[in-house]
């Protein structure tokens, strides 16, 4: 998108969210790939798999919110919160497709709240970059 003289560089809300979500998903897949390579190489991290996966998801939400906030130039907190909600739904769908056992709703809601808070902070930081 070339900038013109009167252009502020601000993206539309759905476009900025999609771009941020794309960054979050790419970080998620790269991290999972690297963990798989480490496991094949002999590093046994399976005892901590849930914790590692949670932190990867949180990092993806922050990165996506940073990108969305940077593109929005305003309302980064809202963009980050919506991105975190969409990312959470994406993760739930992927968990259901991959055949994970029944998800604990209470734990899932707590993780949603953490993602939303991290998304809001990431969006606010992204606006100010």
SULGI-V833316 format. One record per residue. N is the residue number from 1. RES is the residue in three letters. SS is DSSP state (2 for helix, 1 for strand, 0 for the rest). PHI is phi in whole degrees, 0 to 359 (none if undefined). D_FIRST is the distance of its C-alpha to the first C-alpha in whole Angstrom. Layout:
N&RES&SS&PHI&D_FIRST  N&RES&SS&PHI&D_FIRST
This chain:
1&UNK&0&none&0  2&UNK&0&288&4  3&UNK&0&272&6  4&UNK&0&258&9  5&UNK&0&295&13  6&UNK&0&269&13  7&UNK&0&281&10  8&UNK&0&267&12  9&UNK&0&82&9  10&UNK&0&273&11  11&UNK&0&266&10  12&UNK&0&290&12  13&UNK&2&301&15  14&UNK&2&296&15  15&UNK&2&292&12  16&UNK&2&295&13  17&UNK&2&294&16  18&UNK&2&296&15  19&UNK&2&295&13  20&UNK&2&295&16  21&UNK&2&296&19  22&UNK&2&297&17  23&UNK&2&298&18  24&UNK&2&297&22  25&UNK&2&291&23  26&UNK&2&296&22  27&UNK&2&298&24  28&UNK&2&299&27  29&UNK&2&291&27  30&UNK&2&296&27  31&UNK&2&295&30  32&UNK&2&296&32  33&UNK&2&297&31  34&UNK&2&295&33  35&UNK&2&294&35  36&UNK&2&294&37  37&UNK&2&295&37  38&UNK&2&297&39  39&UNK&2&293&41  40&UNK&2&294&42  41&UNK&2&288&42  42&UNK&0&117&45  43&UNK&0&277&44  44&UNK&0&267&45  45&UNK&0&251&43  46&UNK&2&295&44  47&UNK&2&292&46  48&UNK&2&245&43  49&UNK&2&299&40  50&UNK&2&296&40  51&UNK&2&294&39  52&UNK&2&298&37  53&UNK&2&296&35  54&UNK&2&299&35  55&UNK&2&294&33  56&UNK&2&295&31  57&UNK&2&296&30  58&UNK&2&295&30  59&UNK&2&296&28  60&UNK&2&296&25  61&UNK&2&294&25  62&UNK&2&294&25  63&UNK&2&298&22  64&UNK&2&297&20  65&UNK&2&291&21  66&UNK&2&301&20  67&UNK&2&293&16  68&UNK&2&296&16  69&UNK&2&296&17  70&UNK&2&297&15  71&UNK&2&284&12  72&UNK&2&286&14  73&UNK&0&68&16  74&UNK&0&201&19  75&UNK&0&56&21  76&UNK&2&295&21  77&UNK&2&298&24  78&UNK&2&291&24  79&UNK&2&300&20  80&UNK&2&294&22  81&UNK&2&293&25  82&UNK&2&293&24  83&UNK&2&299&22  84&UNK&2&296&25  85&UNK&2&295&27  86&UNK&2&295&25  87&UNK&2&296&25  88&UNK&2&297&29  89&UNK&2&296&29  90&UNK&2&301&27  91&UNK&2&295&30  92&UNK&2&295&33  93&UNK&2&296&32  94&UNK&2&295&32  95&UNK&2&294&35  96&UNK&2&291&37  97&UNK&2&294&35  98&UNK&2&284&37  99&UNK&0&84&40  100&UNK&0&295&41  101&UNK&0&299&44  102&UNK&0&310&44  103&UNK&0&279&41  104&UNK&0&281&43  105&UNK&2&296&42  106&UNK&2&298&43  107&UNK&2&293&41  108&UNK&2&293&38  109&UNK&2&292&38  110&UNK&2&297&38  111&UNK&2&293&35  112&UNK&2&297&33  113&UNK&2&297&34  114&UNK&2&297&34  115&UNK&2&298&30  116&UNK&2&295&29  117&UNK&2&296&31  118&UNK&2&295&29  119&UNK&2&296&26  120&UNK&2&296&26  121&UNK&2&295&27  122&UNK&2&298&24  123&UNK&2&294&22  124&UNK&2&294&24  125&UNK&2&292&23  126&UNK&2&297&20  127&UNK&2&295&19  128&UNK&2&272&21  129&UNK&0&284&20
